[in-house]
Amino acid sequence: MDEYGWAASPGMPAAEAVRASWAATVAALPVRSHITGAVIGRQPFGIFIRIEGAPDAIALAEITRMPLGMHLPALRASVSGEVYWHDDRHHQVRVRLDEWPGADA
């Protein structure tokens, strides 16, 4: 698998489901709420997270929030963090991770 990728899984939410549930996602995950989830995608700019308990929600943790010297978590890694913004345009919950791993897998 390429270093950057999107984990193919039949359990991944469809784009339409993410859009349709956006209002409910924002209501359920207000700013400052804590989330946990699994990394479902890695890109040069950050990671995408499937949020536990929110089956039609996607979070993004950007590298601009990553401490120097750290690396992107591996696909399927468990992560947690705090919601700091709701990106209405992309229907993404923006998250600051509690911690970043020190090595790629």
DSSP file (Angstrom, degrees, kcal/mol; ACC not computed):
  #  RESIDUE AA STRUCTURE BP1 BP2  ACC     N-H-->O    O-->H-N    N-H-->O    O-->H-N    TCO  KAPPA ALPHA  PHI   PSI    X-CA   Y-CA   Z-CA
    1    1 A M              0   0    0      0, 0.0     4,-0.1     0, 0.0     0, 0.0   0.000 360.0 360.0 360.0 142.8    0.0    0.0    0.0
    2    2 A D        -     0   0    0      2,-0.2     0, 0.0     1,-0.1     0, 0.0  -0.246 360.0-112.9 -59.6 152.6    1.1    3.5   -0.7
    3    3 A E  S    S+     0   0    0      1,-0.1     2,-0.5    71,-0.0    -1,-0.1   0.875 109.7  47.6 -57.3 -37.4    2.3    5.6    2.2
    4    4 A Y  S    S+     0   0    0     37,-0.1     2,-0.3     2,-0.0    39,-0.2  -0.914  83.5 126.1-107.4 128.0   -0.7    7.8    1.7
    5    5 A G  E     -A   42   0A   0     -2,-0.5    37,-2.4    37,-0.5     2,-0.5  -0.978  55.3-110.6-166.4 176.7   -4.0    6.1    1.3
    6    6 A W  E     -A   41   0A   0     -2,-0.3     2,-0.3    35,-0.2    35,-0.2  -0.991  39.2-120.8-122.7 120.5   -7.6    5.6    2.2
    7    7 A A        -     0   0    0     33,-2.8     2,-0.4    -2,-0.5     5,-0.1  -0.465  25.0-134.1 -67.0 120.2   -8.4    2.3    3.8
    8    8 A A        +     0   0    0     -2,-0.3    -1,-0.1     3,-0.0     3,-0.0  -0.626  41.0 154.2 -76.6 127.0  -11.0    0.5    1.7
    9    9 A S    >   -     0   0    0     -2,-0.4     3,-1.6     1,-0.1    -2,-0.0  -0.969  50.4-135.7-155.7 136.3  -13.7   -0.9    3.9
   10   10 A P  T 3  S+     0   0    0      0, 0.0    -1,-0.1     0, 0.0    -2,-0.0   0.712 106.1  62.3 -65.6 -17.0  -17.4   -1.8    3.4
   11   11 A G  T 3  S+     0   0    0      2,-0.1    -3,-0.0    -3,-0.0     0, 0.0   0.436  76.3 114.3 -86.9   0.8  -18.1   -0.1    6.7
   12   12 A M  S <  S-     0   0    0     -3,-1.6     2,-0.1     1,-0.1    44,-0.1  -0.476  74.3-108.7 -73.5 141.2  -16.9    3.4    5.6
   13   13 A P        -     0   0    0      0, 0.0     2,-0.1     0, 0.0    -1,-0.1  -0.441  30.2-119.2 -70.7 141.8  -19.6    6.0    5.3
   14   14 A A     >  -     0   0    0     -2,-0.1     4,-2.2     1,-0.1     3,-0.4  -0.475  24.0-114.6 -74.1 150.5  -20.7    7.1    1.9
   15   15 A A  H  > S+     0   0    0      1,-0.2     4,-2.4     2,-0.2     5,-0.2   0.883 117.8  53.7 -53.9 -41.3  -20.2   10.8    1.0
   16   16 A E  H  > S+     0   0    0      1,-0.2     4,-2.8     2,-0.2    -1,-0.2   0.883 107.3  50.8 -63.3 -38.5  -24.0   11.3    0.8
   17   17 A A  H  > S+     0   0    0     -3,-0.4     4,-1.8     2,-0.2    -1,-0.2   0.891 109.3  51.0 -65.5 -39.3  -24.4    9.8    4.3
   18   18 A V  H  < S+     0   0    0     -4,-2.2     4,-0.2     2,-0.2    -2,-0.2   0.935 114.2  44.0 -62.8 -46.1  -21.8   12.2    5.7
   19   19 A R  H >< S+     0   0    0     -4,-2.4     3,-1.3     1,-0.2     4,-0.3   0.924 112.7  51.5 -63.7 -45.3  -23.5   15.2    4.1
   20   20 A A  H 3< S+     0   0    0     -4,-2.8     3,-0.3     1,-0.3     4,-0.2   0.809 114.6  42.4 -64.8 -30.4  -27.0   14.1    5.2
   21   21 A S  T 3X S+     0   0    0     -4,-1.8     4,-2.5    35,-0.2    -1,-0.3   0.321  82.2 107.8 -97.7   8.4  -26.0   13.6    8.8
   22   22 A W  H <> S+     0   0    0     -3,-1.3     4,-2.6    -4,-0.2     5,-0.2   0.900  77.7  49.4 -57.4 -47.3  -23.9   16.8    9.1
   23   23 A A  H  > S+     0   0    0     -4,-0.3     4,-2.0    -3,-0.3    -1,-0.2   0.912 113.8  46.8 -59.9 -42.2  -26.4   18.7   11.2
   24   24 A A  H  > S+     0   0    0     -4,-0.2     4,-2.3     2,-0.2    -1,-0.2   0.874 110.7  53.2 -66.6 -37.2  -26.7   15.8   13.6
   25   25 A T  H  X S+     0   0    0     -4,-2.5     4,-2.1     2,-0.2    -2,-0.2   0.939 109.5  47.5 -62.4 -47.6  -22.9   15.4   13.7
   26   26 A V  H  < S+     0   0    0     -4,-2.6    -2,-0.2     1,-0.2    -1,-0.2   0.904 113.8  48.1 -61.3 -41.7  -22.3   19.0   14.6
   27   27 A A  H  < S+     0   0    0     -4,-2.0    -1,-0.2    -5,-0.2    -2,-0.2   0.887 115.4  44.2 -66.2 -38.5  -25.0   18.8   17.4
   28   28 A A  H  < S+     0   0    0     -4,-2.3    -2,-0.2     1,-0.2    -1,-0.2   0.752 119.6  41.2 -78.3 -24.8  -23.5   15.6   18.8
   29   29 A L  S  < S+     0   0    0     -4,-2.1    -1,-0.2    -5,-0.2     3,-0.1  -0.600  78.0 179.9-125.7  69.9  -19.9   16.7   18.6
   30   30 A P    >   -     0   0    0      0, 0.0     3,-2.2     0, 0.0    53,-0.3  -0.208  45.5 -73.3 -67.6 162.4  -19.7   20.3   19.8
   31   31 A V  T 3  S+     0   0    0      1,-0.3    53,-0.2    53,-0.1     3,-0.1  -0.291 123.0  26.8 -53.8 138.6  -16.4   22.3   19.9
   32   32 A R  T 3  S+     0   0    0     51,-3.0    -1,-0.3     1,-0.3     2,-0.1   0.326  89.9 131.4  82.8  -1.1  -14.3   21.1   22.9
   33   33 A S    <   -     0   0    0     -3,-2.2    50,-2.8    50,-0.1     2,-0.4  -0.491  57.4-121.5 -77.5 155.0  -15.9   17.6   22.9
   34   34 A H  E     -B   82   0A   0     48,-0.2     2,-0.3    -2,-0.1    48,-0.2  -0.790  30.4-173.9 -99.7 136.5  -13.5   14.6   23.0
   35   35 A I  E     -B   81   0A   0     46,-2.8    46,-2.2    -2,-0.4     2,-0.3  -0.895  11.6-165.4-125.6 156.8  -13.5   12.0   20.3
   36   36 A T  E     +B   80   0A   0     -2,-0.3    16,-2.7    16,-0.3     2,-0.3  -0.950  27.6 130.0-131.4 156.8  -11.8    8.7   19.7
   37   37 A G  E     -BC  79  51A   0     42,-2.3    42,-2.7    -2,-0.3     2,-0.4  -0.981  48.5 -79.6-179.7-171.6  -11.5    6.8   16.5
   38   38 A A  E     -BC  78  50A   0     12,-1.7    12,-2.8    -2,-0.3     2,-0.4  -0.908  40.9-109.6-117.9 142.5   -9.4    4.9   13.9
   39   39 A V  E     + C   0  49A   0     38,-2.3    37,-3.0    -2,-0.4    10,-0.3  -0.558  38.5 169.0 -69.7 123.9   -7.3    6.4   11.2
   40   40 A I  E     +     0   0A   0      8,-2.7   -33,-2.8    -2,-0.4     2,-0.3   0.485  62.8  24.1-114.2  -8.8   -8.9    5.7    7.9
   41   41 A G  E     -AC   6  48A   0      7,-1.3     7,-2.6   -35,-0.2     2,-0.4  -0.977  56.3-160.0-158.9 144.1   -6.8    7.9    5.6
   42   42 A R  E     +AC   5  47A   0    -37,-2.4   -37,-0.5    -2,-0.3     5,-0.2  -0.991  18.2 166.4-125.9 132.4   -3.4    9.5    5.5
   43   43 A Q  E >   - C   0  46A   0      3,-2.7     3,-1.6    -2,-0.4    -2,-0.0  -0.913  52.0-100.9-136.3 163.1   -2.5   12.4    3.3
   44   44 A P  T 3  S+     0   0    0      0, 0.0     3,-0.1     0, 0.0    19,-0.0   0.758 123.1  49.9 -57.8 -22.8    0.6   14.7    3.3
   45   45 A F  T 3  S-     0   0    0      1,-0.2    18,-2.6    17,-0.1    19,-0.4   0.523 124.8 -65.2 -95.7  -6.7   -1.6   17.3    5.1
   46   46 A G  E <   -CD  43  62A   0     -3,-1.6    -3,-2.7    16,-0.3     2,-0.3  -0.989  58.1 -61.4 156.2-163.7   -3.0   15.1    7.9
   47   47 A I  E     -CD  42  61A   0     14,-2.5    14,-2.4    -2,-0.3     2,-0.4  -0.907  28.5-137.7-123.5 149.2   -5.1   12.1    8.8
   48   48 A F  E     -CD  41  60A   0     -7,-2.6    -8,-2.7    -2,-0.3    -7,-1.3  -0.862  23.7-157.6-102.4 141.8   -8.8   11.3    8.4
   49   49 A I  E     -CD  39  59A   0     10,-2.6    10,-2.6    -2,-0.4     2,-0.7  -0.960  17.5-140.7-126.7 133.8  -10.5    9.6   11.4
   50   50 A R  E     -CD  38  58A   0    -12,-2.8   -12,-1.7    -2,-0.4     2,-0.4  -0.860  34.6-133.7 -88.0 117.0  -13.6    7.4   11.6
   51   51 A I  E >   -C   37   0A   0      6,-0.9     3,-1.6    -2,-0.7   -14,-0.3  -0.588  12.5-121.3 -83.0 127.1  -15.2    8.7   14.8
   52   52 A E  T 3  S+     0   0    0    -16,-2.7   -16,-0.3    -2,-0.4    -1,-0.1  -0.420  98.0  16.1 -62.9 136.2  -16.4    6.0   17.3
   53   53 A G  T 3  S+     0   0    0     -2,-0.1    -1,-0.3   -18,-0.1   -16,-0.1   0.436 113.0  80.3  80.7  -0.9  -20.1    6.4   18.0
   54   54 A A    X   +     0   0    0     -3,-1.6     3,-1.9     3,-0.1    -3,-0.4  -0.675  56.1 178.7-134.4  77.8  -20.7    8.6   15.0
   55   55 A P  T 3  S+     0   0    0      0, 0.0    -1,-0.1     0, 0.0   -37,-0.1   0.696  80.3  43.5 -62.2 -21.6  -20.9    6.2   12.1
   56   56 A D  T 3  S+     0   0    0    -39,-0.1     2,-0.4   -35,-0.1   -35,-0.2   0.049  96.9  96.3-111.3  26.3  -21.5    8.9    9.4
   57   57 A A    <   -     0   0    0     -3,-1.9    -6,-0.9    -6,-0.2     2,-0.4  -0.906  50.9-164.1-118.4 145.2  -18.9   11.4   10.6
   58   58 A I  E     -D   50   0A   0     33,-0.4    35,-2.4    -2,-0.4     2,-0.3  -0.989   6.6-159.8-126.0 135.5  -15.3   12.0    9.5
   59   59 A A  E     -De  49  93A   0    -10,-2.6   -10,-2.6    -2,-0.4     2,-0.4  -0.809   2.9-153.2-111.0 156.1  -12.7   13.9   11.4
   60   60 A L  E     -De  48  94A   0     33,-2.3    35,-2.4    -2,-0.3     2,-0.5  -0.997   6.2-169.6-129.1 128.1   -9.5   15.5   10.1
   61   61 A A  E     -D   47   0A   0    -14,-2.4   -14,-2.5    -2,-0.4     2,-0.2  -0.975  22.0-150.3-113.6 115.0   -6.4   16.1   12.2
   62   62 A E  E >   -D   46   0A   0     -2,-0.5     3,-1.8    33,-0.4   -16,-0.3  -0.496  21.4-122.2 -89.4 154.4   -4.0   18.3   10.2
   63   63 A I  G >  S+     0   0    0    -18,-2.6     3,-1.9     1,-0.3   -17,-0.1   0.701 106.7  76.2 -67.2 -18.0   -0.2   18.4   10.4
   64   64 A T  G 3  S+     0   0    0    -19,-0.4    -1,-0.3     1,-0.3   -18,-0.1   0.716  98.7  46.5 -63.9 -16.8   -0.3   22.1   11.3
   65   65 A R  G <  S+     0   0    0     -3,-1.8    -1,-0.3    30,-0.1    -2,-0.2   0.303  92.6 104.7-102.1   5.5   -1.4   20.8   14.7
   66   66 A M  S <  S-     0   0    0     -3,-1.9     3,-0.1     4,-0.1     6,-0.0  -0.748  74.8-118.5 -93.1 130.3    1.4   18.1   14.8
   67   67 A P    >   -     0   0    0      0, 0.0     3,-1.6     0, 0.0    -2,-0.1  -0.313  41.7 -90.0 -62.5 149.4    4.4   18.7   17.1
   68   68 A L  T 3  S+     0   0    0      1,-0.2     3,-0.1     3,-0.0     0, 0.0  -0.291 111.8  25.7 -58.1 141.8    7.8   18.9   15.3
   69   69 A G  T 3  S+     0   0    0      1,-0.3    -1,-0.2    -3,-0.1     2,-0.2   0.406  97.4 112.7  85.7  -2.7    9.5   15.6   15.0
   70   70 A M    <   -     0   0    0     -3,-1.6    -1,-0.3    33,-0.0     2,-0.3  -0.500  53.9-139.8 -98.4 171.6    6.4   13.5   15.1
   71   71 A H        -     0   0    0     30,-2.2    32,-0.2    -2,-0.2     3,-0.1  -0.835  26.7 -87.3-128.5 163.3    4.8   11.4   12.4
   72   72 A L        -     0   0    0     -2,-0.3    33,-0.3    28,-0.1   -30,-0.1  -0.475  51.0-109.1 -66.1 137.7    1.4   10.6   11.0
   73   73 A P        -     0   0    0      0, 0.0    31,-0.1     0, 0.0    -1,-0.1  -0.327  39.5-102.1 -63.0 153.7   -0.3    7.7   12.7
   74   74 A A    >   -     0   0    0     29,-0.2     3,-1.9     1,-0.1   -35,-0.3  -0.300  46.9 -80.1 -71.6 158.5   -0.6    4.5   10.7
   75   75 A L  T 3  S+     0   0    0      1,-0.3   -35,-0.2   -35,-0.1    -1,-0.1  -0.361 119.5  17.9 -56.6 140.2   -3.8    3.4    9.0
   76   76 A R  T 3  S+     0   0    0    -37,-3.0    -1,-0.3     1,-0.3   -36,-0.1   0.390  90.5 143.6  74.1   0.2   -6.2    1.8   11.5
   77   77 A A    <   -     0   0    0     -3,-1.9   -38,-2.3   -39,-0.1     2,-0.4  -0.406  54.4-117.4 -66.6 145.6   -4.3    3.3   14.5
   78   78 A S  E     +B   38   0A   0    -40,-0.2     2,-0.3    -3,-0.1   -40,-0.2  -0.721  42.3 171.6 -84.5 132.0   -6.5    4.3   17.4
   79   79 A V  E     -B   37   0A   0    -42,-2.7   -42,-2.3    -2,-0.4     2,-0.3  -0.907  16.0-163.9-136.0 163.4   -6.4    8.1   18.1
   80   80 A S  E     +B   36   0A   0     -2,-0.3    18,-3.0    19,-0.3    19,-0.5  -0.976  20.2 138.2-145.3 158.6   -8.2   10.6   20.3
   81   81 A G  E     -BF  35  97A   0    -46,-2.2   -46,-2.8    -2,-0.3     2,-0.4  -0.974  44.3 -77.7-176.8-172.3   -8.5   14.3   20.5
   82   82 A E  E     -BF  34  96A   0     14,-2.4    14,-2.4    -2,-0.3     2,-0.3  -0.918  36.9-120.1-116.2 134.9  -10.6   17.4   20.9
   83   83 A V  E     + F   0  95A   0    -50,-2.8   -51,-3.0    -2,-0.4    12,-0.2  -0.544  35.9 165.6 -68.8 129.3  -13.0   19.0   18.4
   84   84 A Y  E     +     0   0A   0     10,-2.4     2,-0.3     1,-0.4    11,-0.2   0.493  60.9   8.0-121.2  -9.1  -11.9   22.6   17.6
   85   85 A W  E     - F   0  94A   0      9,-1.2     9,-2.8   -55,-0.1     2,-0.5  -0.972  55.3-134.3-167.6 151.9  -13.9   23.4   14.5
   86   86 A H  E     - F   0  93A   0     -2,-0.3     2,-1.2     7,-0.2     7,-0.2  -0.971  19.4-150.1-113.7 117.1  -16.7   22.1   12.2
   87   87 A D  E  >> - F   0  92A   0      5,-2.9     5,-1.5    -2,-0.5     4,-1.5  -0.723  15.0-177.3 -89.2  94.0  -15.8   22.5    8.5
   88   88 A D  T  45S+     0   0    0     -2,-1.2    -1,-0.2     1,-0.2   -66,-0.0   0.821  78.1  57.6 -63.0 -32.7  -19.2   23.0    6.9
   89   89 A R  T  45S+     0   0    0      1,-0.2    -1,-0.2    -3,-0.1    -2,-0.1   0.915 121.2  24.8 -66.2 -42.9  -17.8   23.1    3.4
   90   90 A H  T  45S-     0   0    0     -3,-0.2    -1,-0.2     2,-0.1    -2,-0.2   0.440 102.1-123.9-102.4  -1.7  -16.2   19.7    3.6
   91   91 A H  T  <5 +     0   0    0     -4,-1.5   -33,-0.4     1,-0.2     2,-0.4   0.932  63.6 140.4  56.7  49.0  -18.5   18.2    6.3
   92   92 A Q  E   < - F   0  87A   0     -5,-1.5    -5,-2.9   -35,-0.1     2,-0.6  -0.953  53.8-135.1-124.7 142.0  -15.5   17.4    8.5
   93   93 A V  E     -eF  59  86A   0    -35,-2.4   -33,-2.3    -2,-0.4     2,-0.4  -0.860  27.0-141.0 -90.3 119.7  -15.0   17.6   12.2
   94   94 A R  E     -eF  60  85A   0     -9,-2.8   -10,-2.4    -2,-0.6    -9,-1.2  -0.708  24.4-170.7 -88.7 135.1  -11.6   19.2   12.8
   95   95 A V  E     - F   0  83A   0    -35,-2.4     2,-0.6    -2,-0.4   -33,-0.4  -0.943  27.1-146.2-131.2 142.1   -9.6   17.7   15.7
   96   96 A R  E     - F   0  82A   0    -14,-2.4   -14,-2.4    -2,-0.3   -35,-0.1  -0.955  36.3-129.0 -99.4 118.2   -6.5   18.4   17.7
   97   97 A L  E     - F   0  81A   0     -2,-0.6   -16,-0.3   -16,-0.3     3,-0.1  -0.357   3.6-133.2 -68.3 148.1   -5.0   15.0   18.6
   98   98 A D  S    S-     0   0    0    -18,-3.0     2,-0.3     1,-0.3   -17,-0.1   0.881  88.9  -4.9 -66.1 -38.4   -4.2   14.3   22.3
   99   99 A E        -     0   0    0    -19,-0.5    -1,-0.3   -33,-0.0   -19,-0.3  -0.990  63.8-139.3-153.8 153.4   -0.9   12.9   21.1
  100  100 A W        -     0   0    0     -2,-0.3   -28,-0.1    -3,-0.1   -21,-0.0  -0.916  31.1-113.2-111.8 139.7    1.0   12.1   17.9
  101  101 A P        -     0   0    0      0, 0.0   -30,-2.2     0, 0.0     3,-0.1  -0.305  15.0-134.2 -68.9 158.1    3.0    8.9   17.5
  102  102 A G  S    S+     0   0    0    -32,-0.2     2,-0.3     1,-0.1   -30,-0.1   0.486  81.9  38.6 -91.3  -3.6    6.8    9.2   17.1
  103  103 A A  S    S-     0   0    0    -32,-0.2   -29,-0.2   -33,-0.0     2,-0.1  -1.000  74.6-120.7-149.4 145.7    7.1    6.7   14.3
  104  104 A D              0   0    0     -2,-0.3    -2,-0.0     1,-0.1   -30,-0.0  -0.422 360.0 360.0 -75.4 157.1    5.3    5.7   11.1
  105  105 A A              0   0    0    -33,-0.3    -1,-0.1    -2,-0.1   -31,-0.0   0.345 360.0 360.0-118.1 360.0    4.2    2.1   10.6
